[in-house]
Amino acid sequence: MNDVVQFESVGLRYGMGPEVLQDVTFALDSGSFHFLVGASGAGKSSLLRLMYLAQRPTRGYISLFGRDVSTTPRDDLPALRRKIGVVFQEFRLLAHMSAFDNVALPLRVANVRESEIKRHVEELLVWVGLKDHMKARPSTLSGGQQQRVAIARAVIARPKLLLADEPTGNVDDHIAQRLMHLFDELNKLGTSIVIATHNEAMVRRSGRKVLKLAGGELRVLDNVADDDSDEFASVFAGDRGRILL
């Protein structure tokens, strides 16, 4: 099986409220690249949470890397999570650690040699424009700089699956383009990527496939770079007036 992620008839509700996600069914092939789009409140973050095992579905079947999540022993879940890189909107950097040590953490957990860690982490931090901030702690960095540290931490160990929630939302166009190039290169190495975004222009330019959430339901769309696509334009209709960075 080449599916990195497989959902079948997945539903999710919080407490006694209505279902946030309804009968979600899709599969992501190894090495695929998708954008996840939908109006604010459509359930994008909830879908990502299910994919990185931070949330259990109310119903349905989820498989990660060929393993049924519902029957996987609890002790095996950390090993599954280590195959997933996640870029959170709130960054979740460790405040007592420098930018370098935050990025190095996944490699240290994997017992990589310190000489290799130093080389790879420094190279990546230079690439994302943080050459002069390697020793800085998160509290001294701007929001955009913290975001780049979080992205570097998510990709440093070359995860099999990368999930990113608005990864270019706090950076300028130049840095956004560099980050997208980084994601493209990681994808070429075999990482499956899902990026949740409101950046309509970026999605159109990419020509990538799209996971569209609307009304709690998900559809997989092929290349939607055509500017005349009314169907694709409607994805962002609930976000008109937002600043698309």
Stockholm file with secondary structure:
# STOCKHOLM 1.0

chainA/1-245         MNDVVQFESVGLRYGMGPEVLQDVTFALDSGSFHFLVGASGAGKSSLLRLMYLAQRPTRGYISLFGRDVSTTPRDDLPALRRKIGVVFQEFRLLAHMSAFDNVALPLRVANVRESEIKRHVEELLVWVGLKDHMKARPSTLSGGQQQRVAIARAVIARPKLLLADEPTGNVDDHIAQRLMHLFDELNKLGTSIVIATHNEAMVRRSGRKVLKLAGGELRVLDNVADDDSDEFASVFAGDRGRILL
#=GR chainA/1-245 SS CCEEEEEEEEEEESTTSCEEEEEEEEEEETTCEEEEECSTTSSHHHHHHHHTTSSCCSEEEEEETTEEGGGSCGGGHHHHHTTEEEECTTCCCCTTSCHHHHHHHHHHHTTCCHHHHHHHHHHHHHHTTCGGGTTCCGGGSCHHHHHHHHHHHHHTTCCSEEEEESTTTTSCHHHHHHHHHHHHHHHHTTCEEEEECCCHHHHHHHCCEEEEEETTEEEEECCCCCTTCHHHHGGGGGGTTSCCC
#=GC SS_cons         CCEEEEEEEEEEESTTSCEEEEEEEEEEETTCEEEEECSTTSSHHHHHHHHTTSSCCSEEEEEETTEEGGGSCGGGHHHHHTTEEEECTTCCCCTTSCHHHHHHHHHHHTTCCHHHHHHHHHHHHHHTTCGGGTTCCGGGSCHHHHHHHHHHHHHTTCCSEEEEESTTTTSCHHHHHHHHHHHHHHHHTTCEEEEECCCHHHHHHHCCEEEEEETTEEEEECCCCCTTCHHHHGGGGGGTTSCCC
//
